Amino acid sequence: MLMNTHEARLDALRGELKSRGLDGFVIPISDEHMSEYVGAYAQRLAWLTGFGGSAGSAVVLTDPALSPAAAMFVDGRYTLQVRDQVDGRFYAYESVPQTSPARWLGQYAPKGARIGYDAWLHGSKWVEAAQAALAAVGGTLVAVDGNPIDAVWEDQPAPSPAPALVHDDGLAGESSKAKRAAVSEWLTARGLDATVISALDSIAWLLNLRGTDVERTPVALSYVVAHADGTADLYIADEKVTPQLRQHLGNAVRIQPRGAFVSGLGTLAGKRVAVDPDNAVAAVFETLRAAGATIVEERDPTILPKAVKNPVERQGHRQAQAIDGVAVTRFLHWLSVEGPRGEVTEMSASDRLHAFRRECGDLRDLSFDTISGAGPNAASPHYRVSEESSLTLLPESVYLVDSGGQYPYGTTDITRTVWIGTGEPLAEVKDRFTRVLKGTIAIDGAVFPKGTNGGQLDALARQFLWQVGLDYAHGTGHGVGSFLSVHEGPQRIGKPAGGQAGTSQELLAGMILSDEPGYYKAGEYGIRIENLILVEPRRFAGSDGEYFGFETLTLVPIDRRMVDTSLLSADETAWWNAYHARVLDVIGPQLDGEVKVWLEEQCLPL
């Protein structure tokens, strides 16, 4: 009999933990590749707790009589969502980075506790921190043999059997052979024999392959060990390997069964092996140590070249934006007609936007689950609509939609916040929207010297909200892949505090980031404006060094009714007019009829 309540699932897990002699267990949103988005088989936290966000974790103590006996950990993006989805009778709500599972265990785990963890789902740094926290209370961190949730999840899906797909060199802009040669040079220069690459988007980029194993991210479940001689071992399930893939990879890539990965690591005895502690799970480190390999902690050598898009990828992204811009523009026109009638719901709006994307081009998938938030739901930055939560878009209210598409030539991500109705938006809403807009423009127009990182730019976006005592609890921008992950490192724009990865990475020409400041008033509304931007050189006569700025990639009108023009400077108004002239120039010729007339009206100068 299936367990249909989260309380029953929690009870079943506690029974399994007790049978194993464990006093608790840690459950992250993760898979064997430390992915942000994971396949259905790895959605253990969602199955156990009901939490549907993309970042979070839980700790469950075996004894339900303890107080607290379990806790959910999320960052500021999910503060509201976690309370809607996870039952507070069974889980305490904890905020990251103010606390963490390791620190919580140090405070609440019973003295001498044996706390289980799955070494295939956690990084080595996390293991070290958790071990130290538990040791302080006489506890022990125990690597489990088989995940206990898998033991009680009766209808757990199997990993996807879908075939891996060849990503044409004409879209990638560089052959896998050339990429592997660059990794070979990197290894040789450091006196290394091999590197373990386990991040799925890194494997996809290195071998020019894609897949459908993870919703919203076009990757194939696999591992790679790349060697200094330019060869590589690809560990992948047999059913995923097609003749086309074998021909594409050639003889220099040895295809091995996915199940042989552990034994394959064992063959690296006596070798100097690079492993990225931010992208490889603890089990990889433990297996290599047991085999007698010398581990050298280094960043995955594909991370930076993957982030710096080559000319073909840059042009492909512009192509994706031109197609995506048509779809979103058609949707916004449809919404301007249907929204004020009071019959559109968050769910129906999301479905209609998806339909427009399917109609407009070679859409392979969405790049993430659409955030379709009306009124108070929009105040949760990463709100995920469901049949149960879906609200009707009320006339004279705020609606936020954050969405994106996966196209063979690029990945898109855009947020627009619009006023539903024919009346004038509230003065407070226009003020907040305009301050967010000013932040968007400030990032977009930034010029900065070589060596600048995203942490140094972040305050440009927040300054106008700070001026009236307001802020937002998420980063201002994340990296974006090329028909890969919509959240791609190492670059990001965010507050340097809190140890968030990526803020120290200097911004380099070819990197793509989002520019998405926001404002959220709990229980009432949320505002976010998001464009994607490309780092490009800026040249000045008599310059004393290298400088960079941004090319705006996203081409969709911004709701002019929401703008308080009295708050805009002359330069900001000029930015608005130039941006919308470009939107009309690129998107307009692809439209006709009422939609084109509507776009022309939206793109009139302020």
HELIX and SHEET records of a PDB file:
HELIX    1   1 HIS A    6  SER A   19  1                                  14    
HELIX    2   2 ALA A   40  ALA A   42  5                                   3    
HELIX    3   3 ARG A   44  THR A   49  1                                   6    
HELIX    4   4 GLY A   76  TYR A   78  5                                   3    
HELIX    5   5 THR A   79  GLN A   85  1                                   7    
HELIX    6   6 PRO A  101  TYR A  108  1                                   8    
HELIX    7   7 SER A  124  ALA A  135  1                                  12    
HELIX    8   8 PRO A  148  VAL A  152  1                                   5    
HELIX    9   9 ASP A  169  ALA A  172  1                                   4    
HELIX   10  10 SER A  176  ALA A  189  1                                  14    
HELIX   11  11 LEU A  200  LEU A  207  1                                   8    
HELIX   12  12 ASP A  238  LYS A  240  5                                   3    
HELIX   13  13 PRO A  243  LEU A  249  1                                   7    
HELIX   14  14 ARG A  258  ALA A  260  5                                   3    
HELIX   15  15 PHE A  261  GLY A  266  1                                   6    
HELIX   16  16 ALA A  282  ALA A  291  1                                  10    
HELIX   17  17 ILE A  303  ALA A  307  1                                   5    
HELIX   18  18 PRO A  311  GLU A  338  1                                  28    
HELIX   19  19 GLY A  339  ARG A  341  5                                   3    
HELIX   20  20 GLU A  346  CYS A  360  1                                  15    
HELIX   21  21 GLY A  375  ALA A  379  5                                   5    
HELIX   22  22 ALA A  427  ASP A  444  1                                  18    
HELIX   23  23 GLY A  454  TRP A  466  1                                  13    
HELIX   24  24 ALA A  497  GLY A  499  5                                   3    
HELIX   25  25 ARG A  560  MET A  562  5                                   3    
HELIX   26  26 THR A  565  LEU A  567  5                                   3    
HELIX   27  27 ALA A  570  ILE A  587  1                                  18    
HELIX   28  28 GLY A  588  GLN A  590  5                                   3    
HELIX   29  29 GLY A  593  GLN A  602  1                                  10    
SHEET    1   A 6 ALA A  92  SER A  95  0                                        
SHEET    2   A 6 ALA A  70  VAL A  74  1                                        
SHEET    3   A 6 SER A  57  LEU A  61 -1                                        
SHEET    4   A 6 GLY A  24  PRO A  28 -1                                        
SHEET    5   A 6 ARG A 114  TYR A 117  1                                        
SHEET    6   A 6 THR A 140  ALA A 143  1                                        
SHEET    1   B 2 LEU A 165  VAL A 166  0                                        
SHEET    2   B 2 LEU A 209  ARG A 210 -1                                        
SHEET    1   C 6 VAL A 253  GLN A 256  0                                        
SHEET    2   C 6 ALA A 232  ILE A 236  1                                        
SHEET    3   C 6 SER A 222  HIS A 227 -1                                        
SHEET    4   C 6 ALA A 194  ILE A 197 -1                                        
SHEET    5   C 6 ARG A 272  VAL A 275  1                                        
SHEET    6   C 6 THR A 294  GLU A 297  1                                        
SHEET    1   D 3 ASP A 365  LEU A 366  0                                        
SHEET    2   D 3 GLY A 405  TYR A 407 -1                                        
SHEET    3   D 3 GLY A 410  THR A 411 -1                                        
SHEET    1   E 3 ILE A 371  ALA A 374  0                                        
SHEET    2   E 3 SER A 397  SER A 403 -1                                        
SHEET    3   E 3 ILE A 414  ILE A 420 -1                                        
SHEET    1   F 4 PHE A 448  PRO A 449  0                                        
SHEET    2   F 4 TYR A 547  THR A 552 -1                                        
SHEET    3   F 4 ASN A 531  ARG A 538 -1                                        
SHEET    4   F 4 ILE A 512  ASP A 515 -1                                        
SHEET    1   G 2 GLY A 477  GLY A 479  0                                        
SHEET    2   G 2 GLU A 488  ILE A 493 -1                                        
SHEET    1   H 2 GLY A 518  LYS A 521  0                                        
SHEET    2   H 2 TYR A 525  ARG A 528 -1                                        
END                                                                             
